[in-house]
Amino acid sequence: MTTALIILFAVSVWAGIQNALAGGGTFLRLPALMFTGMTALSANITATVALFPGQITSCWGGRGHVSGAGGLPFKALVGISLAGGILGAILLLETPSSIFKALVPWLVLFATSLFAYGSFVPRKADRPPMLGAVGAGLAQFCIAVYGGYFGGGIGFLMLAALTAAGLAVRNANATKNVLAGVMNASAVALFVFSPEVHWLQAGIACIGAAIGGVIGGHMASRVNQKVLRAAAVLIGIALTIGLFLRAP
């Protein structure tokens, strides 16, 4: 067990660096938590709790650039994110561990595909807005439900939806960070009462990710982000294959 916890800490530092530089830390953290002996369901819930403190700092840093989208005020997006995050968390808590284990390979495949698409498929910066108030609200609610349930790739989903609703990339990035923190806050508020949370592993993962985030911040100007994103995609593919092979 001690060896598994040391590995979890080291992987969490790496995940923190990865998230700070290019994203994709989920692909590292989830298998590391499972390696300590917990089920896929417990690992997912524990990872959500461990991730939350870091999201608070990300929200705070970009709070000056948040904005509404598609005709919806920012407060409406916050309310939608809270409602969707709560629904997703309830669905997760009500999902039997055996069923979630069977779903995880498909969820990781979906998240990996999103990450690859968001990282390497070029997008037109001058594209006109495609989502109005109804479309932006519905998209954010669906993303929030998914975020409360699993969460891998929600950053790219929200970035795509917010830019499609007319936000500039800088504002969309700050807004999606805050909304991700909001939907995770609603999920964490439920998860902290769940016996599925492994607090020792959550603490180790949180501390490791925080250290990695600081290291990643200092490395930002010296690292090729495309290489890191490619590495994250390869890890996601390997994790997906491994999970499918282990699935019942």
C-alpha positions in Angstrom: 0.0 0.0 0.0 2.9 2.4 0.8 4.4 1.9 -2.6 1.0 2.5 -4.3 0.6 5.8 -2.3 4.1 6.9 -3.3 3.3 6.2 -7.0 0.0 8.1 -6.5 1.9 11.1 -5.2 4.4 11.0 -8.1 1.7 10.6 -10.7 -0.3 13.4 -9.1 2.7 15.8 -9.4 3.0 14.8 -13.0 -0.7 15.3 -13.6 -0.5 18.8 -12.0 2.3 19.7 -14.3 0.4 18.2 -17.3 -2.7 20.2 -16.4 -0.8 23.4 -15.9 0.9 23.1 -19.3 -1.4 21.3 -21.6 -4.3 19.5 -19.8 -5.0 15.8 -19.7 -4.1 15.1 -16.1 -7.3 13.1 -15.7 -5.8 10.3 -17.8 -3.0 10.0 -15.2 -4.9 10.5 -11.9 -7.7 8.0 -12.5 -5.5 4.9 -13.0 -3.2 6.0 -10.2 -6.1 6.1 -7.8 -7.3 2.7 -9.0 -3.8 1.3 -8.5 -4.2 2.0 -4.7 -6.9 -0.6 -4.6 -10.2 1.3 -5.0 -12.9 0.6 -7.6 -13.4 2.8 -10.7 -16.4 4.4 -9.0 -14.5 5.3 -5.9 -11.5 6.5 -7.9 -13.7 8.8 -10.0 -15.4 10.3 -6.9 -12.1 10.6 -5.0 -10.5 12.3 -8.0 -13.3 14.9 -8.2 -12.8 15.8 -4.5 -9.0 15.9 -4.9 -9.3 18.2 -8.0 -11.5 20.8 -6.4 -9.0 22.9 -4.4 -6.9 23.4 -7.5 -10.0 24.5 -9.4 -10.7 27.2 -6.8 -7.3 28.8 -7.5 -7.9 28.6 -11.2 -11.3 30.3 -10.8 -9.9 33.0 -8.7 -7.1 33.8 -11.1 -9.3 34.3 -14.1 -12.4 35.8 -12.4 -11.9 39.2 -14.0 -12.5 37.8 -17.5 -15.7 35.8 -17.0 -18.7 36.6 -19.1 -22.2 35.5 -20.1 -22.7 33.8 -23.5 -25.3 33.6 -26.2 -27.5 36.2 -24.5 -27.4 34.5 -21.1 -25.9 36.4 -18.2 -23.1 34.8 -16.3 -25.2 34.2 -13.2 -27.6 32.1 -15.4 -24.7 30.0 -16.5 -23.6 29.5 -12.9 -27.2 28.4 -11.9 -27.3 26.0 -14.9 -23.9 24.6 -14.0 -24.9 24.0 -10.4 -28.1 22.2 -11.3 -26.4 20.1 -13.9 -23.5 19.2 -11.6 -25.9 18.2 -8.8 -27.9 16.0 -11.2 -24.7 14.3 -12.6 -23.3 13.7 -9.1 -26.6 12.1 -8.0 -26.6 9.9 -11.1 -23.1 8.8 -10.3 -23.8 8.0 -6.6 -26.8 6.0 -7.7 -24.8 4.0 -10.3 -23.8 0.6 -9.0 -20.0 0.1 -9.0 -20.2 -2.8 -11.5 -22.1 -0.8 -14.0 -19.8 2.2 -13.7 -16.8 -0.1 -14.2 -18.4 -1.2 -17.5 -19.0 2.5 -18.4 -15.5 3.8 -17.6 -13.8 2.5 -20.8 -16.4 4.3 -22.9 -16.2 7.5 -20.8 -12.4 7.5 -21.1 -12.6 6.9 -24.8 -15.0 9.9 -25.1 -12.8 12.1 -23.0 -9.7 11.1 -25.0 -11.5 11.8 -28.2 -12.5 15.2 -26.9 -9.0 16.0 -25.8 -7.5 15.0 -29.1 -10.1 17.0 -31.1 -9.6 20.1 -28.9 -5.8 19.8 -29.0 -5.2 19.1 -32.7 -8.2 20.1 -34.9 -7.8 23.7 -36.0 -10.7 26.1 -35.4 -11.6 29.3 -37.2 -11.1 32.3 -34.9 -13.5 34.5 -36.9 -16.4 32.0 -36.9 -19.8 33.8 -36.2 -21.8 32.8 -33.1 -23.9 29.7 -33.6 -25.6 29.3 -30.2 -28.3 31.6 -28.9 -29.6 31.7 -25.3 -31.5 28.4 -25.5 -28.7 26.6 -27.2 -26.0 27.9 -24.9 -28.1 27.1 -21.8 -28.9 23.5 -23.0 -25.3 22.9 -24.0 -24.1 24.1 -20.6 -26.6 21.9 -18.7 -25.7 18.8 -20.6 -22.0 19.5 -20.1 -22.6 20.1 -16.4 -24.4 16.8 -16.0 -21.5 15.0 -17.7 -19.1 17.0 -15.5 -20.8 16.0 -12.3 -20.9 12.4 -13.5 -17.4 11.9 -14.9 -15.8 15.2 -16.1 -13.1 14.1 -18.4 -12.9 16.6 -21.3 -15.4 19.1 -19.9 -12.9 21.9 -20.5 -12.9 21.3 -24.3 -16.6 20.8 -24.3 -17.2 24.2 -22.6 -14.6 26.0 -24.6 -16.3 24.8 -27.8 -19.8 25.7 -26.6 -18.8 29.1 -25.2 -16.9 30.2 -28.3 -19.9 28.9 -30.4 -22.0 31.3 -28.3 -19.9 34.2 -29.3 -17.2 34.5 -26.5 -13.6 35.4 -27.4 -11.2 32.6 -26.5 -9.7 34.5 -23.5 -13.1 35.1 -22.0 -14.3 31.6 -22.8 -11.3 30.1 -21.1 -11.8 32.1 -17.9 -15.5 31.4 -17.9 -15.1 27.7 -18.4 -12.6 27.5 -15.5 -15.1 29.2 -13.2 -18.1 27.1 -14.5 -16.0 23.9 -14.1 -15.3 24.9 -10.5 -19.0 25.6 -9.9 -20.3 22.2 -11.3 -17.6 20.4 -9.3 -18.5 22.3 -6.2 -22.0 21.0 -6.4 -20.7 17.5 -7.0 -18.2 17.7 -4.1 -20.9 19.0 -1.8 -22.6 15.6 -2.2 -19.5 13.4 -2.5 -18.0 14.5 0.8 -20.8 12.5 2.5 -20.2 9.4 0.4 -18.3 6.4 1.8 -16.7 6.1 -1.7 -14.3 9.0 -1.0 -10.9 7.7 0.1 -9.6 10.7 2.1 -6.0 9.6 2.4 -5.6 9.2 -1.4 -7.6 12.4 -2.0 -5.2 14.4 0.2 -2.1 12.9 -1.4 -3.5 13.5 -4.9 -4.4 17.1 -4.0 -1.0 17.9 -2.6 0.8 16.3 -5.4 -1.3 18.1 -8.0 -0.7 21.5 -6.3 3.0 20.9 -6.3 2.9 19.9 -10.0 0.8 23.0 -10.8 3.5 25.3 -9.3 6.2 23.4 -11.2 4.2 23.5 -14.4 3.7 27.2 -14.1 7.4 27.8 -14.0 8.0 25.5 -17.0 5.3 27.0 -19.2 7.6 29.0 -21.4 10.1 26.2 -21.9 8.0 23.2 -22.8 6.4 22.2 -26.1 2.7 21.9 -25.3 1.9 20.0 -28.5 4.2 17.2 -27.3 2.6 17.1 -23.9 -0.9 17.0 -25.5 0.2 14.2 -27.8 1.5 12.3 -24.8 -1.8 12.8 -22.9 -3.7 11.4 -25.9 -1.4 8.4 -26.1 -1.9 7.8 -22.3 -5.7 8.1 -22.8 -5.6 5.6 -25.7 -3.5 3.2 -23.6 -5.8 3.6 -20.6 -8.9 3.1 -22.8 -7.4 -0.2 -24.2 -6.4 -1.4 -20.8 -9.9 -0.6 -19.4 -11.7 -2.4 -22.2 -9.5 -5.4 -21.7 -10.3 -5.5 -18.0 -14.0 -4.7 -18.5 -16.5 -7.6 -17.7 
